[in-house]
Amino acid sequence: MKEKQIRTFKSVVLLSTPWPLFSRPSIQLGTLKSYLKSQFSSLEVVTHHFYLKVAESIGYKLYHAISERTWLAETVYAALLYPERSASIEKLFIKEAKGKPRLREVDFKDLTKRVAKVTDEFINNMNWSVFGLAGFSICLCQLTSALYFIRRIKRKFPDLPIVIGGSMFTGVSAKNLLKMFPEIDFVIIGEGELPLSRLISYLKDSSNLEDISHIPGIVTPETFNLEYPVVFSQIEDLNSLLPPDYDDYFDILKTFNEEKTFFPTLPAEISRGCWWQRSAVSDNKSGCAFCNLNLQWKGYRSKNPDQVVAELDHLTSKYRSLSVAFMDNLVPEKTSGEIFDKLSKLEKDFRLFCEIRATTKRRVLESMERAEVQEVQVGIEALSTRLLKKLNKGTTAIQNLEIMKNCEELGIVNTSNLILHFPGSDSDDVKETVQNLEFAVSFRPMRFVHFWLGLGSPVWQNPKDFGIKAVFNHPNYATLFPPEIYRQMVFMIQAYRGDLGYQRKLWQPVKRKVKEWKKAYDEIHSGHVHSLILSYRDGKDFLIIRQKRLSADPLTHRLEGMSREIYLFCRQHRSLKRILQQFPKLTEDRLIPFLKMMVDKKLMFEENRKYLSLAVPIK
C-alpha cells in the first residue's frame, strides 16, 4: 500500500456539522477538547460547531424546523452529495415537510444552494494543511452533512487523516462504512476520549497510517471485523473529566449581528450509559425494549454531586448563561436529590432541563423545583400497564399518572412521549390507554410519537419476540443514497415487516384522544394565567375540589372528615391494604364504595387495587 505521509503534528480539528440544535454548543466537541488539552499540553485543539453558522445563514426558524425531523435534515446534504439524485431527494423533503407551516414555501433547490454556499466557503477558506487530524462527531441528523464535509475535504487534502465517532456508528452500524466511504481512515466505536487521545499519540510519533497497531476503540479498514467486535475503551471515573470547553462556539456567536445573538443553552452531563445496564454482564433484554441510546457505552457511570455542582457553577459563570440541559439519558435517581439541593444553594436563577424516570420520588422533584428545573422529559412512553410490560419499562400506569400530577403541581413542564404502533401491542393495550387517558386530562398533554426501530435495540435484536418477520434499512435511505451503499451498509434507523398496517389502524382512537386532550387543555388555559384544571383547597376538616371543564361550568366537590383524610392520604398512590391499615376503624365494605365514587368522578385513579388522588393543591 501507498504510504501516507503525516505532516508536523501540532494541532487537530474537531467538527460538528448540521443539524443539531443550533442553540446549544456540542457537548461532544466541548468534552473532547477539554480532555485532549489535559493530555497534550502543546497540542492546539480547534473545534468548529459549524451547524451554528448554517443556522445563522438560513435563519434560525427555518433551521429549527428542519432539524426537528431526521429525514428533513438528511435530505439537504444528500442532494449535495449526490446531485444526480436530487429530484427524488427533493420529493422526500416535500413529503416530510407536510404539516410544518414554516416549510410550506421553502424552495428546496434554493435551500440547498444557500447551505452549499456557506458550507463550501468554510471548507475552501480553511487551511486544512495545518492539522494533523480531522475528527467528526456524527449523531442523528448529521450523517449526510458529515459525509459531504469529509468528501470535499479529502479531495483537497488527501493526506489529512480523518476519524469519525458518535452514536451513528456503533458495532454493526459500522459495517462496510469504511469500504463505502474510503475517505474515512478511522472509526471510533464507543466513547471518544481514550481512543482519540491514543490515536493522536500514535500519529504524533508515526509517519505511516497503514501499519497502525491496534488501539482499543479504533477500527480501520484493515482491523475491522464483525466476527470480533471492537472492545470499548472508556473512562472508568467520570470525575476525572474537566468541564467541557465551549469557547469556540461562543467565539462564532460573537461574530453575529446583534439581532442574531441569543443566550445559548449549555449542555452538561452527570452520567453516561443506562442504569438498567449497569452490570458488567447484562443480557439483550435489559432496559427499555425500544431503546438504542446506550450502544456507545458499556455499563453505567456517574459523577459525584459536588463535581456536578462545581461544573454548572463554572460553566454558567464563564459563559454568562443560566440555561442548562443535562444530556443524560436519565439523571441518576440515587444522587439527584443531593445534586439539586446543592444547586439551589448556589442561588442562581437557573433554567434547567433533564430527563427522569417515572419513579422519581416527589421529594426529588421538589429539590428540582427549588433548583429551577423548569422542564423535564419523563420516561413515561405508555399509559397502559400491559403495554409498559411489553416495553420493558418496569413501571405502571398509576406511577406515570402520579409523576404527571406531581409535575403539574410543582409547575415543572413535563414534555413526555406516548409511543404508538409498538409492534405486538393489541386492542387491549389500546383500550386500557384510552380509558386511562380520561384520568390524565387534568395534566399537561403528552406528545404521541410513532415507534421507530432503532439498530441495536432489544426489539431489533429479538424481532420474533415482537412479531416482526424481517428487519432492514429504512427505505428513505434508498432515496438518500445510491443503491450500492443502501444495500451494503447498515443504518441506524431500521424498518421491518410485521404488523405495522394493523398498528396504524389500531392506534387511531388514541391519536384522536390525545389531539382532543391537547385542544381542551389549551382552550381551558387560553387567555388566562396558567391555572390547575383539577385542584383542591384544604379547610383542615373539609376539602373543596374544583374540576374545570371545557365549554361548561366547573364542578365542585366537598369532602369532609375521614373522606378528606383518605383523599389526602392517597396523594401518593396507596394500596387498598395500606389505606385500611391507615384507617383501622374503616371496613373494606365501607371504604370501597367511597373509592369507587371518587374514581367514577375522575377524582381518583385505580389500578390493581391501588388508588391515587388526582387533584393538586392550590398554592
Phi, psi and omega in degrees: 000152180287131180286136178257117182282135179259127180290173176305129190262092180244342182208156174232157178235134178241135186231146171234117185264169178303146026224060172291172175301123185290337186275008177230135169294160180283118178291331177297310179294316182298319181289318178297320179298314179299318182293314181296322178296327179285338182265331184230098186294332184259002183270130173274127179245113181255128177243140178237108173274069193294334180304331179295322178295320178294318179299316179294325184288315184264352180104136186296320182294317179294314180303314182299316181299320179289318186290345182287339184233127186304312186290325174300313183297318185286339182293324190297306181282337175298322178293331177280325178293318185230074183303333179292345180255008189298328182295313180289326178294320178299321178298320177296319178300314181298319179297314183287338182279349181300137180084001177247101186307324183290348184249000184298321185261010183286129174271112186299318180297318178295320179299313181295326178294318180294319179293318179298322182298309183290326179291311183292326176298317179297311182297316184288331183272351182274135176272086185291343184292344182279349185263141176273345182198141172242128181241143181236128172268119186237110176241190181303139180079004183243005188294302185291325180294317179295319179296324177296313177303310184300315182295316180294317182293318184293329177295323181278327184226075186296340182268000179281115179295138181236130178238142177235157176200182180120175188290346180287342184229094179223122177064238187295339180292346177272000181302126177064004179300311182290335177285317182284332181232078184294351176293340180272128182266324184220148172235131173267124177257120184098194183289156197263341191302304184292312180300319182293318180294323178289325176296316179297317178302318179295313184293329179296332185253003186238152175249010186220129177274339190284332184258026183299130179284164183293126174245122180306131180092351181248134172237148177231171177303331183276330188258344186284129179213118183294338180291334181232084185303147180295144179274133178297145174233104187226159182290128182287320186243107180294343179291346179279350182279145173273162176300148179298150181256109182254017185305317185294324177298313183289332175295321175297314183300326180293340181276351184280155174297157185304322183289349180251008175274157180201173178259109184291161170270131183267119176285143176216166179220145175253325187216167174226141178094190183243130181301326180291340180248032184288337181289146178297332177242110179227143181274174184292344186264359179286143182086176184294139187296331185269353194270136171229030185278352187243023183291338184271005180230158172239125180077200185218134179222151178215157178275157177283153185305319182298321179293319179301313182296317180296320179296316180294321177299316180295311184296315183290327178287318183293316187259004172055043177221144185249358177273127182226135175243119174283128186269003178301146172297324171208130176292145185295131183292322187294323186252358184300316181302314180295318181300310184287330173298317181288327176296321180295332180286347175290341179058040172254141181277073182293164164229099190252148174230141174205164176254136186223163175278156179292343180271006179302127185290153182300322181296329176288319176300321178296321176296320177298316181297320179293329180276004179075036166286113184259344181212139176226155166246116182267138179284067183277298173070329181203154174244021175240122180295326176301314181289323178301326176294319179293326177284350182061039182281333182075018180229175180232167181298321182292326175294320179296317178294326181294317181287329174298318178295316181296320177296319180298317181294319184276355180076022177268123181291124182253109182253073185259163183251150172242114184277125176252156173071021179297128185299133181093351175289152188229184184296329178292324175298316180293316179301314179296321179297313180299317179297316183286334175299332177299333182267352182263354190294345179279350185249167181304131183297148174272164175261130175274138178231143179277135178303135171232146186272113181266134178303130177089351179292160177305324177296317180294322182287331183230060188300324183297331179296341183243018177074022180266130184270327182203146176237149183197171178302145176300134184300340178296333176294333178291338174278322185284327187239156175298158184305319184294328178285317179300321183286326190261343180261158174247115186265161186293324179264120183253165173233172184205160170255132181179237185252029187299316179299318178297317181296319180300318179288319185300321189269005180303318179300325179290319178301315179297319182296318181293321178296319177296319179301311181297316181298314181295317180299315181294319183290322179297327181267356185298128176075008182232155169297140184308125177226157185286141179280319179236109188221167175220156171237135186260127178254023178074312174240008172210163185225132176248120181254132179244128186238101180288149179225153178282129177059033178202157178293151178297151171265145176236145181225142178238127176246136183235156174057233184292330177300317176299314183298320179295316182298316181290327178296330183267019171300329168257138186298137184230146174283158178301321179298319181291324179295317180294326176294323181289328183236077188295340179285345181273140171261159183298322182290340175272327184284317187302316180300322178295314180297320179296320178298318179296321179291318180299327179273004181063028176266341175224160176240140180237137175209120178051046178063028170244147187229141179227124173284136188260337181287148179241151184288146172277124183279000000 
